Amino acid sequence: MSDFNDGILTDTGHRPWPMPDGPWVMTQTWHDLLFAHWPVAVDHLRALVPARFELDLFEGRAWLAVVPFHMSNVGPRLVPALPWLSAFPELNVRTYVRVGGKPGVFFFSLDAGNPLAVGAARTLLNLPYYSAEMKVETRDRRVEYASRRLSTPAAEFQASYDHDGAPRPPVAGTLEHFLTERYCLYAVDHGSRPYRLEIHHPRWPLEAADARITANTMAAAAGIPLPDVPPILHFSKRQDVVCWAPERIG
């Protein structure tokens, strides 16, 4: 993991709460990430998100994101990166929740191009990972992204996206800050008990994005209809991340 930015561990002034006391256990580096956000009906999401998690709204509206990217440096702390295991594409469908005053992310699905990672995440974290046939190519600054799930419910995503090359951190209080600056995920374990998994990264270096989405059944596969409006788009070239072990919440 020679290219992982260890300096993120001292870049903490932007965090909404302190980093956890215990040691972090995993690294990831996210590349060429597109946030595509749509407003969705609160009542529809409420029926699909576990009752233990409060929906997190911005000015009364709920939001759903489809987030394509690819990863490197995926692995446990102090374990060298393995090319065949530590780097692969991923595609997330997510919304926003909070527990105990801590806003976080709730995933409806996480499609990945590495079946070993899919199996590990399902076994250890009970996260809704799916194996997918995925292809990511970058031509100049434009990213060509394609994903097709290999199991049911069927889901597909194809897009071509570009960015303006002028990264800026989101401003506190804005919608883009609400949609991106989140430092934990929420899920339930195999016993249906809720847990929080904390992460840390620098502020998001966001860029304006342009995307041509030619296929997108990701939200529909989760039972969520998207409105017939253009998504709000943001791009980030790279984000280095550390993760902690999950912690059960009462």
Backbone torsions as a table, in degrees:
resi	resn	phi	psi	omega
1	MET	NA	43.4	-174.3
2	SER	-64.6	-21.3	-178.8
3	ASP	-97.1	4.0	178.1
4	PHE	-74.3	137.2	-175.8
5	ASN	-87.8	93.5	179.3
6	ASP	-66.1	-16.7	179.6
7	GLY	-63.5	-15.8	179.2
8	ILE	-63.6	-22.1	-176.1
9	LEU	-70.6	-18.8	176.9
10	THR	-105.2	-0.8	178.4
11	ASP	-95.9	85.6	-169.5
12	THR	-126.1	-4.2	-173.7
13	GLY	-64.1	-20.1	-177.2
14	HIS	-87.3	-9.9	-172.5
15	ARG	-67.5	144.6	178.1
16	PRO	-76.8	-17.2	173.4
17	TRP	-150.7	161.6	-176.4
18	PRO	-63.0	155.7	173.5
19	MET	-63.2	150.1	178.6
20	PRO	-57.9	154.0	-178.9
21	ASP	-72.1	-36.0	-176.5
22	GLY	-74.5	169.3	-179.5
23	PRO	-72.5	142.4	172.1
24	TRP	-70.1	157.7	-170.8
25	VAL	-123.3	-7.9	-172.2
26	MET	-154.4	147.4	172.6
27	THR	-114.5	153.6	170.2
28	GLN	-148.6	149.3	169.1
29	THR	-125.1	124.1	-177.8
30	TRP	-100.7	132.8	-176.1
31	HIS	-123.5	146.6	171.2
32	ASP	48.2	53.4	-174.0
33	LEU	-91.9	131.9	175.4
34	LEU	-112.2	125.3	168.1
35	PHE	-94.6	119.1	173.0
36	ALA	-118.7	111.7	-172.8
37	HIS	-114.4	139.1	173.8
38	TRP	-127.3	143.7	169.8
39	PRO	-73.8	139.2	-178.9
40	VAL	-134.6	163.4	-176.1
41	ALA	-68.7	130.2	-179.9
42	VAL	-59.9	-46.4	-177.4
43	ASP	-61.2	-35.6	-179.4
44	HIS	-67.2	-44.3	179.3
45	LEU	-66.9	-39.3	-177.0
46	ARG	-57.6	-33.7	179.8
47	ALA	-72.5	-17.4	-174.1
48	LEU	-108.2	-15.1	-179.3
49	VAL	-99.3	134.8	179.1
50	PRO	-51.5	139.7	-174.4
51	ALA	-59.7	-25.1	-178.6
52	ARG	-65.4	-20.5	-176.4
53	PHE	-103.1	121.8	176.6
54	GLU	-75.2	130.4	174.7
55	LEU	-63.6	135.7	178.7
56	ASP	-100.2	118.7	-174.0
57	LEU	-113.4	152.5	173.3
58	PHE	-114.8	113.3	-177.2
59	GLU	51.6	42.1	175.4
60	GLY	82.6	2.0	-177.1
61	ARG	-112.1	142.2	173.2
62	ALA	-94.4	154.1	-176.1
63	TRP	-133.1	146.0	175.6
64	LEU	-126.5	138.7	-178.7
65	ALA	-122.0	142.8	165.3
66	VAL	-111.7	123.5	-167.9
67	VAL	-129.3	97.8	173.9
68	PRO	-88.5	143.4	176.2
69	PHE	-167.1	-179.2	170.1
70	HIS	-136.9	155.3	-169.6
71	MET	-121.6	155.0	166.7
72	SER	-139.1	177.1	178.2
73	ASN	57.2	27.2	179.7
74	VAL	-82.1	115.7	178.9
75	GLY	172.7	167.1	179.1
76	PRO	-66.7	158.0	178.1
77	ARG	-58.0	135.9	176.5
78	LEU	70.6	6.3	177.1
79	VAL	-101.9	126.1	-178.7
80	PRO	-60.3	146.9	177.6
81	ALA	-67.7	140.3	177.6
82	LEU	-115.1	120.0	-173.8
83	PRO	-53.1	-36.4	-176.2
84	TRP	-82.4	-7.7	-177.1
85	LEU	-123.9	-29.3	-168.7
86	SER	-97.3	0.1	-179.0
87	ALA	-138.5	124.4	-179.7
88	PHE	-168.8	160.7	176.6
89	PRO	-77.0	155.8	174.4
90	GLU	-145.5	151.8	-177.3
91	LEU	-142.2	117.0	-173.1
92	ASN	-111.3	147.9	167.8
93	VAL	-119.6	122.5	-169.9
94	ARG	-146.2	159.3	169.6
95	THR	-134.0	-168.2	-169.9
96	TYR	-127.3	132.1	-177.6
97	VAL	-137.0	172.1	174.1
98	ARG	-147.9	151.5	175.6
99	VAL	-141.2	129.9	177.3
100	GLY	58.5	32.9	178.6
101	GLY	82.1	-0.1	179.6
102	LYS	-103.3	109.6	177.3
103	PRO	-73.0	143.7	179.7
104	GLY	-153.0	-165.2	-175.6
105	VAL	-114.1	142.0	171.0
106	PHE	-121.8	128.5	-176.0
107	PHE	-99.2	131.5	169.3
108	PHE	-87.1	-31.1	176.7
109	SER	-161.2	153.4	173.8
110	LEU	-139.0	104.9	177.8
111	ASP	-91.6	138.6	-177.3
112	ALA	-141.3	153.0	-178.4
113	GLY	-92.1	16.8	-179.9
114	ASN	-130.5	106.3	-176.2
115	PRO	-64.0	-27.6	177.4
116	LEU	-67.5	-42.3	177.7
117	ALA	-65.4	-39.1	177.9
118	VAL	-60.1	-48.0	-179.2
119	GLY	-63.9	-40.9	-179.5
120	ALA	-65.2	-43.4	-178.1
121	ALA	-67.9	-37.6	177.1
122	ARG	-66.7	-41.1	-177.1
123	THR	-72.1	-46.6	-172.5
124	LEU	-84.0	-34.7	-171.5
125	LEU	-118.5	-7.4	-177.2
126	ASN	56.8	31.7	176.4
127	LEU	-83.9	147.6	-175.0
128	PRO	-78.7	65.2	177.2
129	TYR	-81.9	147.2	177.4
130	TYR	-136.2	141.0	172.9
131	SER	-74.6	141.1	-178.1
132	ALA	-143.5	152.3	170.3
133	GLU	-87.2	116.5	-170.0
134	MET	-132.6	147.1	178.2
135	LYS	-142.2	129.5	179.0
136	VAL	-130.5	124.9	176.5
137	GLU	-131.1	141.2	176.7
138	THR	-115.2	124.2	178.9
139	ARG	-120.8	112.0	-168.4
140	ASP	56.6	-115.9	177.1
141	ARG	-102.1	-4.8	-174.3
142	ARG	-88.2	134.3	-179.6
143	VAL	-103.9	126.9	174.6
144	GLU	-104.7	119.0	-170.7
145	TYR	-127.2	132.2	178.5
146	ALA	-142.0	135.2	179.1
147	SER	-143.3	136.8	175.0
148	ARG	-136.7	118.6	-178.2
149	ARG	-66.0	143.2	-176.2
150	LEU	-98.5	7.7	179.2
151	SER	-143.6	-179.3	178.0
152	THR	-94.3	151.4	-3.8
153	PRO	-70.5	138.7	-178.7
154	ALA	-60.3	143.8	179.6
155	ALA	-155.8	142.5	-176.2
156	GLU	-142.2	147.6	176.2
157	PHE	-147.0	131.4	173.9
158	GLN	-139.3	132.2	-179.5
159	ALA	-156.5	156.9	172.0
160	SER	-126.2	123.1	-175.8
161	TYR	-138.2	151.1	-176.4
162	ASP	-132.1	172.9	-177.3
163	HIS	-147.3	165.9	-171.5
164	ASP	-93.6	-5.4	174.4
165	GLY	76.9	14.9	179.7
166	ALA	-125.2	80.2	-176.1
167	PRO	-69.8	139.7	178.7
168	ARG	-141.6	140.0	175.6
169	PRO	-72.1	148.0	178.8
170	PRO	-69.4	148.2	-178.6
171	VAL	-88.3	131.4	179.9
172	ALA	-54.9	138.3	179.6
173	GLY	92.5	-11.9	-179.4
174	THR	-88.9	164.2	177.5
175	LEU	-62.1	-42.4	-177.3
176	GLU	-65.1	-31.9	175.0
177	HIS	-66.5	-45.4	178.4
178	PHE	-58.3	-40.7	-174.1
179	LEU	-77.9	-20.4	-171.1
180	THR	-119.8	-37.9	-172.8
181	GLU	-83.2	84.5	-177.0
182	ARG	-135.8	138.1	-168.0
183	TYR	-123.7	24.5	171.6
184	CYS	-163.5	161.9	170.2
185	LEU	-120.6	155.2	177.3
186	TYR	-120.0	141.4	177.7
187	ALA	-159.1	178.9	174.2
188	VAL	-118.8	146.6	-179.2
189	ASP	-82.9	-173.1	-176.6
190	HIS	-65.9	-17.1	175.9
191	GLY	-97.5	15.5	-179.6
192	SER	63.7	23.4	177.3
193	ARG	-94.3	131.1	-175.9
194	PRO	-72.1	146.5	175.4
195	TYR	-142.1	162.0	175.7
196	ARG	-118.6	134.6	174.6
197	LEU	-118.8	116.0	-175.6
198	GLU	-88.6	147.9	176.5
199	ILE	-133.6	168.0	174.2
200	HIS	-143.2	141.2	174.0
201	HIS	-159.9	164.9	173.6
202	PRO	-65.7	171.8	172.4
203	ARG	-56.4	146.7	-178.8
204	TRP	-66.0	126.4	171.1
205	PRO	-84.8	88.5	-172.4
206	LEU	-89.6	144.6	174.2
207	GLU	-126.2	154.6	170.1
208	ALA	-64.1	145.9	-176.3
209	ALA	-130.7	152.6	172.2
210	ASP	-125.4	127.8	-176.7
211	ALA	-135.0	139.8	169.3
212	ARG	-111.4	102.5	-179.2
213	ILE	-95.0	112.4	-174.1
214	THR	-100.2	-15.9	174.7
215	ALA	-150.9	133.8	179.8
216	ASN	-160.5	96.4	174.4
217	THR	-114.7	19.6	-175.3
218	MET	-65.5	-47.3	-179.8
219	ALA	-69.8	-40.6	179.3
220	ALA	-59.8	-36.0	178.6
221	ALA	-63.6	-26.0	177.1
222	ALA	-90.1	1.7	179.9
223	GLY	83.4	24.5	-176.2
224	ILE	-119.7	114.4	176.0
225	PRO	-77.5	135.5	176.1
226	LEU	-92.4	144.0	176.9
227	PRO	-70.5	156.9	-179.3
228	ASP	-84.7	64.4	178.1
229	VAL	-136.9	153.9	177.2
230	PRO	-65.4	143.1	178.0
231	PRO	-73.6	156.8	168.5
232	ILE	-81.9	128.0	-170.5
233	LEU	-117.9	137.7	170.2
234	HIS	-140.4	152.3	-179.4
235	PHE	-127.4	146.9	170.5
236	SER	-138.8	130.0	-175.8
237	LYS	-71.2	-40.3	-176.0
238	ARG	-158.6	143.8	173.9
239	GLN	-146.3	120.3	175.2
240	ASP	-90.8	138.4	-168.5
241	VAL	-138.5	141.9	165.6
242	VAL	-118.7	151.5	-176.4
243	CYS	-128.3	150.0	175.0
244	TRP	-104.8	168.1	174.5
245	ALA	-68.9	151.8	179.0
246	PRO	-65.1	148.4	179.0
247	GLU	-126.7	123.7	-179.2
248	ARG	-66.5	141.2	177.4
249	ILE	-115.4	140.8	-171.5
250	GLY	-81.7	NA	NA
